[in-house]
Amino acid sequence: MDSKIIFIKTSKGEDESKRITNYLSSEIKRAFYLVDNKSTVKELMKRAAPSLRESLEYMLQELIDGGFIQDKDRVSNVANIAIPRDRRVNRNTKAYAGRERRSATPLRIAEHQISSQKIRPV
């Protein structure tokens, strides 16, 4: 592991540090609480207890694999966005949404909304 990497806590890690969740064992929590979103791995090694230093890299890798921390330089700013289900419009301007299109209740769509959508026959 590169000693210049800066680790930050993920949202899952923040929940763990606020004690909302309790997924980590006591040994890995010791390594997890060293992560302060600004220190490099080298600085974490210096601050760690002598008994923790030998296994710190292994524990950091466990935290990465568990999704509790991540490399600050590799942070993806893409949010998870719910994608609406496919909507199909038939000739009578009724839209059917969802997986069960045949049993779904038709929705009325205003004329100005239909013009901005691709209209495909059902």
CYANA upper distance limits for C-alpha pairs under 8 A (distance plus 0.5 A):
  1 MET  CA     57 GLU  CA      7.47
  2 ASP  CA     41 VAL  CA      7.92
  3 SER  CA     40 THR  CA      6.97
  3 SER  CA     41 VAL  CA      5.32
  3 SER  CA     42 LYS  CA      5.42
  4 LYS  CA     40 THR  CA      5.80
  4 LYS  CA     41 VAL  CA      6.59
  4 LYS  CA     42 LYS  CA      7.20
  5 ILE  CA     40 THR  CA      5.81
  5 ILE  CA     41 VAL  CA      6.36
  5 ILE  CA     71 ASP  CA      7.04
  5 ILE  CA     72 LYS  CA      8.06
  6 ILE  CA     37 ASN  CA      7.33
  6 ILE  CA     38 LYS  CA      6.62
  6 ILE  CA     39 SER  CA      6.24
  6 ILE  CA     40 THR  CA      4.96
  6 ILE  CA     41 VAL  CA      6.96
  6 ILE  CA     71 ASP  CA      6.45
  6 ILE  CA     72 LYS  CA      6.15
  6 ILE  CA     73 ASP  CA      8.25
  7 PHE  CA     35 VAL  CA      7.08
  7 PHE  CA     36 ASP  CA      8.28
  7 PHE  CA     37 ASN  CA      6.21
  7 PHE  CA     38 LYS  CA      7.69
  7 PHE  CA     39 SER  CA      7.85
  7 PHE  CA     40 THR  CA      7.58
  7 PHE  CA     41 VAL  CA      8.26
  7 PHE  CA     69 ILE  CA      6.68
  7 PHE  CA     70 GLN  CA      5.94
  7 PHE  CA     71 ASP  CA      5.21
  7 PHE  CA     72 LYS  CA      5.98
  8 ILE  CA     35 VAL  CA      7.31
  8 ILE  CA     36 ASP  CA      7.38
  8 ILE  CA     37 ASN  CA      4.70
  8 ILE  CA     38 LYS  CA      7.82
  8 ILE  CA     69 ILE  CA      5.96
  8 ILE  CA     70 GLN  CA      6.09
  8 ILE  CA     71 ASP  CA      6.88
  8 ILE  CA     72 LYS  CA      6.27
  9 LYS  CA     13 GLY  CA      5.58
  9 LYS  CA     14 GLU  CA      6.59
  9 LYS  CA     35 VAL  CA      7.83
  9 LYS  CA     36 ASP  CA      8.33
  9 LYS  CA     37 ASN  CA      7.08
  9 LYS  CA     68 PHE  CA      6.42
  9 LYS  CA     69 ILE  CA      4.86
  9 LYS  CA     70 GLN  CA      7.01
 10 THR  CA     14 GLU  CA      6.62
 10 THR  CA     67 GLY  CA      7.43
 10 THR  CA     68 PHE  CA      5.94
 10 THR  CA     69 ILE  CA      5.79
 10 THR  CA     70 GLN  CA      7.23
 11 SER  CA     15 ASP  CA      6.78
 11 SER  CA     68 PHE  CA      7.98
 12 LYS  CA     16 GLU  CA      6.90
 12 LYS  CA     67 GLY  CA      7.27
 12 LYS  CA     68 PHE  CA      5.96
 13 GLY  CA     17 SER  CA      6.68
 13 GLY  CA     67 GLY  CA      7.82
 13 GLY  CA     68 PHE  CA      4.60
 13 GLY  CA     69 ILE  CA      6.76
 14 GLU  CA     18 LYS  CA      6.66
 14 GLU  CA     68 PHE  CA      8.30
 15 ASP  CA     19 ARG  CA      6.69
 15 ASP  CA     20 ILE  CA      5.63
 15 ASP  CA     21 THR  CA      6.41
 16 GLU  CA     20 ILE  CA      6.35
 16 GLU  CA     21 THR  CA      5.54
 16 GLU  CA     22 ASN  CA      6.64
 16 GLU  CA     23 TYR  CA      7.82
 16 GLU  CA     24 LEU  CA      8.46
 17 SER  CA     33 TYR  CA      8.00
 24 LEU  CA     28 ILE  CA      6.69
 24 LEU  CA     29 LYS  CA      6.47
 25 SER  CA     29 LYS  CA      6.61
 26 SER  CA     30 ARG  CA      6.94
 27 GLU  CA     31 ALA  CA      7.52
 28 ILE  CA     32 PHE  CA      6.58
 28 ILE  CA     59 MET  CA      6.46
 28 ILE  CA     63 LEU  CA      8.28
 29 LYS  CA     33 TYR  CA      6.50
 30 ARG  CA     34 LEU  CA      7.32
 31 ALA  CA     35 VAL  CA      7.75
 31 ALA  CA     48 ALA  CA      8.15
 31 ALA  CA     52 LEU  CA      8.13
 31 ALA  CA     56 LEU  CA      7.05
 31 ALA  CA     59 MET  CA      7.12
 31 ALA  CA     60 LEU  CA      7.50
 32 PHE  CA     60 LEU  CA      8.01
 32 PHE  CA     63 LEU  CA      7.84
 34 LEU  CA     44 LEU  CA      6.88
 34 LEU  CA     47 ARG  CA      8.15
 34 LEU  CA     48 ALA  CA      7.77
 35 VAL  CA     39 SER  CA      7.57
 35 VAL  CA     44 LEU  CA      7.79
 37 ASN  CA     72 LYS  CA      8.41
 39 SER  CA     43 GLU  CA      6.33
 39 SER  CA     44 LEU  CA      6.97
 40 THR  CA     44 LEU  CA      6.78
 41 VAL  CA     45 MET  CA      6.67
 42 LYS  CA     46 LYS  CA      7.00
 43 GLU  CA     47 ARG  CA      6.85
 44 LEU  CA     48 ALA  CA      6.51
 45 MET  CA     53 ARG  CA      6.43
 45 MET  CA     56 LEU  CA      7.76
 48 ALA  CA     52 LEU  CA      6.58
 48 ALA  CA     53 ARG  CA      6.45
 49 ALA  CA     53 ARG  CA      6.86
 50 PRO  CA     54 GLU  CA      8.18
 52 LEU  CA     56 LEU  CA      6.29
 53 ARG  CA     57 GLU  CA      8.48
 55 SER  CA     59 MET  CA      6.74
 56 LEU  CA     60 LEU  CA      6.58
 57 GLU  CA     61 GLN  CA      6.71
 58 TYR  CA     62 GLU  CA      6.83
 59 MET  CA     63 LEU  CA      6.76
 60 LEU  CA     64 ILE  CA      6.73
 61 GLN  CA     65 ASP  CA      6.63
 62 GLU  CA     66 GLY  CA      6.55
 63 LEU  CA     67 GLY  CA      6.69
 63 LEU  CA     68 PHE  CA      5.75
 63 LEU  CA     69 ILE  CA      6.34
 64 ILE  CA     68 PHE  CA      6.50
 64 ILE  CA     69 ILE  CA      5.68
 64 ILE  CA     70 GLN  CA      6.27
 70 GLN  CA     74 ARG  CA      7.90
 70 GLN  CA     75 VAL  CA      7.60
 71 ASP  CA     75 VAL  CA      7.04
 85 ARG  CA     97 ALA  CA      7.14
 85 ARG  CA     98 GLY  CA      6.32
 85 ARG  CA     99 ARG  CA      8.32
 86 ASP  CA     97 ALA  CA      7.02
 86 ASP  CA     98 GLY  CA      7.40
 87 ARG  CA     95 ALA  CA      6.93
 87 ARG  CA     96 TYR  CA      6.43
 87 ARG  CA     97 ALA  CA      5.48
 87 ARG  CA     98 GLY  CA      7.87
 88 ARG  CA     95 ALA  CA      6.16
 88 ARG  CA     96 TYR  CA      6.26
 88 ARG  CA     97 ALA  CA      7.48
 88 ARG  CA    119 ILE  CA      7.62
 88 ARG  CA    120 ARG  CA      6.85
 88 ARG  CA    121 PRO  CA      7.74
 88 ARG  CA    122 VAL  CA      6.85
 89 VAL  CA     93 THR  CA      6.46
 89 VAL  CA     94 LYS  CA      6.15
 89 VAL  CA     95 ALA  CA      5.06
 89 VAL  CA     96 TYR  CA      7.21
 89 VAL  CA    119 ILE  CA      6.38
 89 VAL  CA    120 ARG  CA      6.68
 89 VAL  CA    121 PRO  CA      6.96
 89 VAL  CA    122 VAL  CA      7.20
 90 ASN  CA     94 LYS  CA      6.37
 90 ASN  CA     95 ALA  CA      7.32
 90 ASN  CA    119 ILE  CA      8.10
 90 ASN  CA    120 ARG  CA      7.44
 90 ASN  CA    121 PRO  CA      5.64
 90 ASN  CA    122 VAL  CA      6.05
 91 ARG  CA    121 PRO  CA      7.41
 93 THR  CA    108 ARG  CA      7.47
 93 THR  CA    109 ILE  CA      7.10
 93 THR  CA    114 ILE  CA      8.34
 94 LYS  CA    106 PRO  CA      5.92
 94 LYS  CA    107 LEU  CA      6.09
 94 LYS  CA    108 ARG  CA      6.08
 94 LYS  CA    109 ILE  CA      7.26
 95 ALA  CA    106 PRO  CA      6.01
 95 ALA  CA    107 LEU  CA      5.64
 95 ALA  CA    108 ARG  CA      7.20
 95 ALA  CA    109 ILE  CA      7.55
 96 TYR  CA    101 ARG  CA      5.97
 96 TYR  CA    102 ARG  CA      8.39
 96 TYR  CA    104 ALA  CA      6.56
 96 TYR  CA    105 THR  CA      7.21
 96 TYR  CA    106 PRO  CA      5.89
 96 TYR  CA    107 LEU  CA      7.08
 97 ALA  CA    101 ARG  CA      6.63
 97 ALA  CA    104 ALA  CA      7.38
 98 GLY  CA    104 ALA  CA      7.84
100 GLU  CA    104 ALA  CA      6.40
109 ILE  CA    113 GLN  CA      6.95
109 ILE  CA    114 ILE  CA      7.27
110 ALA  CA    114 ILE  CA      7.19
111 GLU  CA    115 SER  CA      7.27
112 HIS  CA    116 SER  CA      7.63
113 GLN  CA    117 GLN  CA      7.33
114 ILE  CA    118 LYS  CA      8.25
114 ILE  CA    119 ILE  CA      7.92
